[in-house]
Amino acid sequence: MSLLNDALRAAEQRQNRPEVAAAYAGHAHSRGHRRSGLWAMVLLLAAGLIGASAFWFMTRNSGEEMPAEASIEPVSETIPEPEAGAGEVSEINLADSQPADSVQVVAEPVMTEVENEPVSEPPPAPKPDTAAPPEATAQEVAKAREPEPVSVEASEPETAASEPVVAENQPAQEAETPTPPVKQARETPEAIDRRVSRELSSLLRSGETREAEQRLQELASTQVATASREVFARQMLVQGMADRALAWLPESVTESDAGLRLLRARALHASGKLPAALATLESAVPAVDQHAEYRVTLATLLQQAGRNTDAARHWSALIAEDDSRAAWWVGLAIALETGGEINSAVRAYSQAAQLPGLSPSLVDYVRERLKSLQAG
């Protein structure tokens, strides 16, 4: 019963401060209804304490946690009771608006009674001028939460700003990565010779003969330079400098190349060395389809040397390869006529007269020989 008395005294002390409830409710508390509300609250608390004590005695052997749970249940039941029978609007609004404060005040005596501890004085109620802090607190909380979007917005530019840094670093990384060296194909001697021969042709057309010859000398010191020798020697023959051409056409070089042998034979013939020229050409005669110019030069020089049968043989080989060349028919006709084969010579002259491509002077010569041989 001492616990019940302590609870009653605590309830009376709380009820003796009507200004606190009035301040929280927002209006003055009525003096007429204070006593009736007080007795109703006392009766409800007494009933709750009696029930809690009975439950505690019944379950004290089960543990210390169960009474604490039982003591809390009556407190939760006391909250809706004033709505049904008390009729005090101000007290009900107070309990609804400040649930935390009312529960703490009621729960403290119950817990102390269960645990047999002395009843502590109730916490001082806030004064009326402190009723606004909840609103201020809500505003402060709202203000405290406002910077959160700011931090998010600030982080986005940082991310965007960091991206160009990565983009700028990429070219640096690419620049640091060594590019594999491009393997250039090494020029073969033949390719170098062809390239230098084109350079020599350009220099010779420009009249830079000395410079071209010096360039040829540099190349000839490292290789045979067949194409470059042929370009330079041919140009020297055109300019009438056979000796200068022969200087670049030694027999040791020309014996393995038909084109160089032909140029050497022409240079020798231009120098008045017909037997040497024929010996050079007959040392290795190529096939007609490989070098027709070589055969024409050889047949012509054979005719000049009086070797008409050999000359006619080479002309016949050329005509067998291509019978549309009028000049070849003329060469064959001259070789046959000189060799005493008149009928064959007339047929050759007649064939040459029917084909185009002869110069006017050669056309006149063919017509004259035909008249002479046919008049016989």
C-alpha positions as CSV (number, residue, x, y, z in Angstrom):
1,M,0.0,0.0,0.0
2,S,3.0,2.3,0.5
3,L,3.5,2.2,-3.3
4,L,-0.1,3.2,-3.8
5,N,0.2,6.2,-1.4
6,D,3.4,7.3,-3.2
7,A,1.7,7.2,-6.5
8,L,-1.3,9.2,-5.2
9,R,1.0,11.9,-3.8
10,A,2.8,12.1,-7.1
11,A,-0.4,12.5,-9.0
12,E,-1.6,15.3,-6.6
13,Q,1.7,17.1,-7.1
14,R,1.3,17.1,-10.8
15,Q,-2.3,18.2,-10.6
16,N,-1.5,21.1,-8.4
17,R,0.2,22.8,-11.4
18,P,-2.7,23.8,-13.6
19,E,-0.8,26.5,-15.4
20,V,1.4,24.0,-17.1
21,A,-1.4,22.2,-18.7
22,A,-3.1,25.4,-19.6
23,A,0.1,26.6,-21.2
24,Y,0.4,23.5,-23.4
25,A,-3.3,23.5,-24.3
26,G,-3.1,27.1,-25.4
27,H,-5.9,28.4,-23.0
28,A,-6.6,28.9,-19.3
29,H,-7.6,25.9,-17.2
30,S,-11.0,25.8,-15.7
31,R,-11.1,25.8,-11.8
32,G,-14.5,24.2,-11.7
33,H,-13.5,21.0,-13.4
34,R,-10.1,20.5,-11.8
35,R,-11.4,18.5,-8.8
36,S,-13.6,16.1,-10.7
37,G,-10.8,15.4,-13.2
38,L,-8.4,14.9,-10.4
39,W,-10.5,12.3,-8.7
40,A,-11.2,10.5,-11.9
41,M,-7.4,10.3,-12.6
42,V,-6.7,9.1,-9.1
43,L,-9.2,6.3,-9.4
44,L,-7.8,5.2,-12.7
45,L,-4.3,5.3,-11.4
46,A,-5.3,3.3,-8.3
47,A,-7.0,0.7,-10.3
48,G,-4.0,0.4,-12.6
49,L,-1.5,0.1,-9.7
50,I,-3.6,-2.5,-8.0
51,G,-3.7,-4.6,-11.1
52,A,0.0,-4.1,-11.7
53,S,0.8,-5.1,-8.1
54,A,-1.3,-8.3,-8.4
55,F,0.3,-9.2,-11.7
56,W,3.7,-8.6,-10.2
57,F,3.1,-10.9,-7.2
58,M,1.8,-13.6,-9.5
59,T,4.8,-13.4,-11.9
60,R,7.7,-12.4,-9.6
61,N,9.2,-15.9,-9.8
62,S,9.4,-15.8,-13.6
63,G,12.0,-13.0,-13.8
64,E,12.5,-9.3,-13.5
65,E,11.6,-8.3,-17.0
66,M,8.0,-9.4,-16.9
67,P,6.8,-7.0,-14.2
68,A,8.3,-4.1,-16.3
69,E,6.2,-5.2,-19.2
70,A,3.1,-5.6,-17.0
71,S,3.6,-2.2,-15.6
72,I,3.7,-0.5,-18.9
73,E,0.4,-2.0,-20.1
74,P,-1.9,-0.2,-17.6
75,V,-0.2,3.1,-18.6
76,S,-1.2,2.6,-22.2
77,E,-4.8,1.8,-21.1
78,T,-5.0,5.0,-19.1
79,I,-4.7,7.2,-22.1
80,P,-8.1,6.6,-23.8
81,E,-10.1,6.6,-20.6
82,P,-10.4,10.3,-20.2
83,E,-12.0,10.6,-23.6
84,A,-14.9,8.3,-22.7
85,G,-15.9,9.5,-19.2
86,A,-13.9,12.5,-18.0
87,G,-15.2,15.1,-20.5
88,E,-12.2,17.3,-19.8
89,V,-11.2,18.6,-23.3
90,S,-8.2,20.5,-22.2
91,E,-6.6,17.5,-20.5
92,I,-7.3,15.2,-23.4
93,N,-5.7,17.7,-25.8
94,L,-2.7,18.0,-23.6
95,A,-2.3,14.2,-23.6
96,D,-2.6,14.1,-27.4
97,S,-0.4,17.0,-28.1
98,Q,2.4,16.0,-25.7
99,P,2.4,12.2,-25.7
100,A,6.0,11.9,-24.8
101,D,5.8,14.1,-21.7
102,S,2.6,12.4,-20.3
103,V,3.9,8.9,-20.8
104,Q,7.2,9.8,-19.1
105,V,5.4,11.3,-16.0
106,V,3.1,8.3,-15.5
107,A,5.6,5.7,-16.4
108,E,8.2,6.9,-13.9
109,P,6.2,6.2,-10.7
110,V,5.1,2.8,-12.0
111,M,8.6,1.6,-12.8
112,T,9.8,2.9,-9.4
113,E,7.0,1.1,-7.6
114,V,7.8,-2.2,-9.4
115,E,11.5,-2.0,-8.7
116,N,10.9,-0.8,-5.1
117,E,12.9,2.4,-5.6
118,P,12.1,5.7,-4.0
119,V,9.8,7.9,-6.0
120,S,11.7,10.7,-7.8
121,E,10.4,14.2,-8.1
122,P,8.7,14.8,-11.5
123,P,10.6,16.8,-14.0
124,P,9.8,20.5,-14.0
125,A,7.3,21.3,-16.6
126,P,8.4,23.9,-19.3
127,K,7.1,27.4,-18.9
128,P,4.5,28.8,-21.3
129,D,7.1,30.9,-23.2
130,T,8.9,27.7,-24.2
131,A,5.9,26.2,-26.0
132,A,7.3,27.4,-29.4
133,P,10.6,25.4,-29.3
134,P,9.1,22.4,-31.1
135,E,8.4,24.6,-34.1
136,A,11.8,26.2,-33.9
137,T,13.3,22.8,-33.6
138,A,11.4,21.7,-36.7
139,Q,12.7,24.7,-38.6
140,E,16.2,24.1,-37.5
141,V,16.0,20.5,-38.6
142,A,14.7,21.7,-42.0
143,K,17.5,24.2,-42.2
144,A,20.0,21.5,-41.2
145,R,18.7,19.3,-43.9
146,E,18.7,22.0,-46.6
147,P,22.5,21.8,-47.2
148,E,22.2,18.2,-48.2
149,P,21.1,19.0,-51.8
150,V,23.8,21.6,-51.9
151,S,26.4,18.9,-51.2
152,V,25.0,16.8,-54.0
153,E,25.0,19.6,-56.4
154,A,28.6,20.5,-55.5
155,S,29.7,16.9,-56.0
156,E,28.3,16.9,-59.6
157,P,30.5,19.7,-60.9
158,E,33.5,18.0,-59.2
159,T,32.7,14.8,-61.1
160,A,32.3,16.8,-64.3
161,A,35.4,18.6,-63.6
162,S,37.3,15.4,-63.0
163,E,36.3,14.0,-66.3
164,P,38.3,16.4,-68.5
165,V,41.3,15.6,-66.4
166,V,41.0,12.0,-67.4
167,A,40.4,13.1,-71.0
168,E,43.5,15.3,-70.8
169,N,45.5,12.4,-69.4
170,Q,44.6,10.1,-72.2
171,P,46.6,11.9,-74.9
172,A,49.5,12.0,-72.5
173,Q,49.3,8.3,-72.1
174,E,49.0,7.8,-75.8
175,A,52.0,10.0,-76.3
176,E,54.0,8.0,-73.8
177,T,53.2,4.8,-75.5
178,P,56.0,4.3,-78.0
179,T,54.8,3.7,-81.5
180,P,56.3,0.6,-83.1
181,P,58.8,1.6,-85.7
182,V,57.6,1.2,-89.3
183,K,59.8,-1.3,-91.0
184,Q,60.8,0.1,-94.4
185,A,61.6,-2.3,-97.1
186,R,65.3,-2.1,-98.0
187,E,65.8,-1.1,-101.6
188,T,67.4,-3.8,-103.7
189,P,70.3,-2.9,-106.0
190,E,68.0,-3.2,-109.0
191,A,65.5,-0.7,-107.5
192,I,68.3,1.7,-106.7
193,D,69.6,1.3,-110.3
194,R,66.2,2.1,-111.7
195,R,65.8,5.1,-109.5
196,V,69.2,6.5,-110.4
197,S,68.6,5.9,-114.1
198,R,65.5,8.1,-113.9
199,E,67.6,10.8,-112.3
200,L,70.2,10.5,-115.0
201,S,67.6,10.9,-117.7
202,S,66.4,14.1,-116.1
203,L,69.9,15.5,-115.7
204,L,70.8,14.6,-119.3
205,R,67.7,16.3,-120.7
206,S,68.7,19.4,-118.8
207,G,72.2,19.3,-120.2
208,E,73.8,18.4,-116.9
209,T,76.1,15.8,-118.5
210,R,79.0,16.1,-116.1
211,E,76.7,15.9,-113.0
212,A,75.0,12.8,-114.5
213,E,78.3,11.1,-115.2
214,Q,79.4,11.8,-111.6
215,R,76.2,10.4,-110.3
216,L,76.7,7.3,-112.4
217,Q,80.3,6.9,-111.2
218,E,79.1,6.9,-107.6
219,L,76.5,4.2,-108.3
220,A,78.9,2.1,-110.4
221,S,81.3,1.9,-107.5
222,T,78.8,-0.2,-105.5
223,Q,77.1,-2.2,-108.2
224,V,76.9,-3.0,-112.0
225,A,74.2,-0.3,-112.6
226,T,73.0,-1.8,-115.9
227,A,70.0,0.5,-116.4
228,S,72.0,3.7,-115.5
229,R,74.9,2.7,-117.8
230,E,72.4,2.1,-120.7
231,V,70.7,5.5,-120.2
232,F,74.0,7.4,-120.2
233,A,75.7,5.4,-123.1
234,R,72.6,5.8,-125.3
235,Q,72.6,9.6,-124.8
236,M,76.3,9.8,-125.5
237,L,75.7,7.9,-128.9
238,V,72.9,10.4,-129.7
239,Q,75.3,13.3,-129.0
240,G,78.0,11.6,-131.2
241,M,80.4,10.9,-128.3
242,A,81.0,7.2,-129.0
243,D,84.3,7.1,-127.0
244,R,82.6,8.5,-123.9
245,A,79.9,5.8,-124.3
246,L,82.4,3.0,-124.6
247,A,84.1,4.1,-121.4
248,W,80.9,3.0,-119.6
249,L,80.5,-0.2,-121.7
250,P,83.4,-2.5,-121.0
251,E,83.3,-6.0,-122.3
252,S,83.3,-7.4,-118.7
253,V,80.0,-5.6,-118.1
254,T,78.3,-6.0,-121.5
255,E,78.8,-9.8,-121.9
256,S,76.0,-10.6,-119.6
257,D,73.4,-8.1,-120.9
258,A,72.1,-8.0,-124.5
259,G,71.1,-4.3,-124.3
260,L,74.6,-3.2,-123.2
261,R,76.2,-5.4,-125.9
262,L,74.0,-3.7,-128.5
263,L,75.1,-0.3,-127.3
264,R,78.8,-1.4,-127.3
265,A,78.5,-2.7,-130.9
266,R,77.0,0.6,-132.1
267,A,79.7,2.6,-130.3
268,L,82.3,0.4,-131.9
269,H,80.7,0.7,-135.3
270,A,80.5,4.5,-134.9
271,S,84.2,4.4,-134.1
272,G,84.9,2.5,-137.4
273,K,85.4,-0.9,-135.7
274,L,82.9,-3.0,-137.7
275,P,84.6,-6.4,-137.1
276,A,84.7,-5.7,-133.4
277,A,81.1,-4.7,-133.5
278,L,80.0,-7.9,-135.2
279,A,82.0,-10.0,-132.8
280,T,80.3,-8.3,-129.9
281,L,76.8,-8.9,-131.4
282,E,77.5,-12.5,-132.5
283,S,78.9,-13.5,-129.1
284,A,75.4,-14.2,-127.8
285,V,72.4,-13.6,-130.1
286,P,69.0,-13.4,-128.3
287,A,65.8,-14.7,-129.7
288,V,63.8,-12.4,-132.0
289,D,60.8,-12.1,-129.6
290,Q,63.2,-11.1,-126.8
291,H,65.2,-8.4,-128.6
292,A,64.2,-7.6,-132.2
293,E,66.3,-4.5,-132.3
294,Y,69.4,-6.6,-131.6
295,R,68.6,-8.8,-134.6
296,V,68.0,-5.8,-136.9
297,T,71.3,-4.2,-136.0
298,L,73.1,-7.5,-136.5
299,A,71.5,-8.2,-139.9
300,T,72.4,-4.6,-141.1
301,L,76.0,-4.9,-140.0
302,L,76.3,-8.3,-141.7
303,Q,75.1,-6.8,-145.0
304,Q,77.7,-4.0,-144.6
305,A,80.3,-6.6,-144.0
306,G,79.2,-8.5,-147.2
307,R,77.8,-11.4,-145.4
308,N,74.5,-11.3,-147.3
309,T,73.5,-14.9,-146.7
310,D,73.8,-14.5,-142.9
311,A,72.0,-11.2,-143.2
312,A,69.1,-12.7,-145.2
313,R,68.8,-15.4,-142.5
314,H,68.3,-12.9,-139.7
315,W,65.9,-10.8,-141.9
316,S,63.8,-13.9,-142.6
317,A,63.7,-14.7,-138.8
318,L,62.4,-11.2,-138.1
319,I,59.7,-11.4,-140.9
320,A,58.7,-14.7,-139.6
321,E,58.0,-13.1,-136.3
322,D,56.2,-10.0,-137.8
323,D,55.6,-9.7,-141.5
324,S,53.9,-6.3,-141.3
325,R,57.2,-4.4,-141.1
326,A,58.0,-2.9,-144.6
327,A,61.6,-2.0,-143.6
328,W,62.3,-5.6,-142.8
329,W,61.1,-6.7,-146.3
330,V,63.4,-4.1,-147.8
331,G,66.3,-5.4,-145.8
332,L,65.6,-9.0,-146.9
333,A,65.2,-7.8,-150.6
334,I,68.6,-6.1,-150.5
335,A,70.3,-9.1,-149.0
336,L,68.7,-11.4,-151.6
337,E,69.6,-9.1,-154.5
338,T,73.2,-8.8,-153.3
339,G,73.4,-12.6,-153.0
340,G,72.2,-13.1,-156.6
341,E,68.6,-14.3,-155.8
342,I,66.8,-11.9,-158.1
343,N,63.4,-13.6,-158.2
344,S,63.2,-13.7,-154.4
345,A,64.4,-10.1,-154.2
346,V,61.6,-9.0,-156.6
347,R,59.0,-10.6,-154.4
348,A,60.5,-9.0,-151.3
349,Y,60.5,-5.6,-153.0
350,S,56.9,-6.0,-154.1
351,Q,55.8,-6.9,-150.6
352,A,57.6,-3.9,-149.1
353,A,55.9,-1.6,-151.6
354,Q,52.5,-2.8,-150.6
355,L,53.0,-2.1,-146.9
356,P,52.9,1.3,-145.2
357,G,55.6,2.8,-143.0
358,L,58.4,3.5,-145.4
359,S,60.0,6.9,-145.7
360,P,59.6,8.7,-149.1
361,S,63.2,8.2,-150.0
362,L,63.0,4.4,-149.3
363,V,59.7,4.2,-151.2
364,D,61.5,5.7,-154.3
365,Y,64.4,3.3,-153.8
366,V,62.0,0.3,-153.8
367,R,60.2,1.4,-156.9
368,E,63.4,2.0,-158.8
369,R,64.8,-1.5,-157.9
370,L,61.6,-3.1,-158.9
371,K,61.7,-1.5,-162.4
372,S,65.3,-2.4,-162.8
373,L,64.9,-6.0,-161.8
374,Q,61.7,-6.6,-163.8
375,A,63.2,-5.0,-166.9
376,G,66.2,-7.2,-166.3
